[in-house]
Amino acid sequence: MINKDTSLNTYLVGGAVRDKLLERPIKDRDYLVVGASIEQMLTLGYQQVGNDFPVFLHPETKEEYALARTERKESQGYTGFSCYFAPDVTIEQDLQRRDLTVNAMAMDKAGHIIDPYHGQRDLNDRVLRHVSDAFIEDPLRVLRVARFAARYHSYDFTIANETLELMTKISLSGELTALTPERIWQEMQRSLTEDHPEIFFNVLHQCKALAVLWPELDVLWGVPNPAQWHPEICSGIHTMMVVQQAVLLSPKTSVRFAALCHDLGKGITPAEQWPSHRGHEKSGLPLVEKICRQLKVPTHYKQLALKVCEHHLHCHKAFELRASTLLRIFNQLDVWRKPEEFDDFILACKADFLGRLGFEDKAYPQEEYLKQAMLAAKNINAKVFVEQGLKGIAIKEAMATARLAAIQAVKDEQPSTTQNNH
């Protein structure tokens, strides 16, 4: 077989080069092949997988190799491009079609960097900057740049003003509506895996994209809360602070998504009632349903988000609630069958409590109290009542009575002075 390493003019490209220069772990390695044809790649044993343009899998490593190409915008949306690929396409032409300068670098086999668009300079300056005016042709780039801003926030990266202007222009053009729900959710979910997903949503808000993609979240900026409980005042800022806290408390993207959704109801509070938001928990439920339906969000994300939206204030006020109220909430949360989701529910509510200016380090004793009460009630076993000769509905009623007593016993053990700071 021909030695593939010497017969092809290949370059490591994109994110692998960027992250290598940043000394970050490299997850995926993509390669660019210049001066080759489809026939040559197939002869060498590469497996073609791309339909719109030729992408191949290496016969041994299974890493991706793509032929150099150029693109031309022909119709609306992020798929409306025609591609030209042939041996005469240069590496500079291929790199020019990429989104950001820090993603438009290549490395040859000797380790030399090919950087026609000054990606290394922007990498050193910690700037995310578009490569060319063709940036505006792909609406998906608005979401991608926002996600890169979230990923590299801890490296102090910012978006170039001129790039943010183009992102705003795209947002106002109507092109974002051409993105599929699945693609939007994919970018959103990926952003929720980062250490600073709040940056993703802040950027989308800043460039007017959030108003198009998720207006019920976007409208929270400027909606005030009572200063006594929310020194940060703004509901949008509060929501971003809650997401930050959710990241610190849980690696689960479902918990972080629930944090995003918990206060959506405040966006439809009549202005004359501000800064009060009585009933925002219930009024937010249809808004959670709407975004989950719109973006085809997975069911378990939606279920947790709905529970956090409806019951987060109950969680904060746990010490004030009667045992019977706690039992009713436990039933609604279905803690008997989904104890792990109950843990996630509490973490999202805790994130809400801590996600306020000056509250970040406060204790949240409600967490341990609710877990104790739930476990005490969950330990009630139907077997005892079956052995007593009870049947049918009588068993259910006896279990409810016993669970109520178990919750009351935990409640009676609590100190008389408990806090409520929400």
PyMOL commands that set and color helices and strands:
alter all, ss='L'
color gray80, all
select helices_A, chain A and resi 4-7+15-21+38-43+91-96+101-103+119-125+133-137+140-151+153-155+161-173+175-178+181-192+197-206+210-213+215-218+235-249+253-261+264-268+271-273+280-283+285-294+299-316+318-320+323-333+339-354+366-378+382-387+393-412
alter helices_A, ss='H'
color red, helices_A
select strands_A, chain A and resi 9-13+30-34+47-48+55-57+64-67+69-73+81-85+106-107+113-114+127-128+158-159
alter strands_A, ss='S'
color yellow, strands_A
deselect
rebuild
show_as cartoon
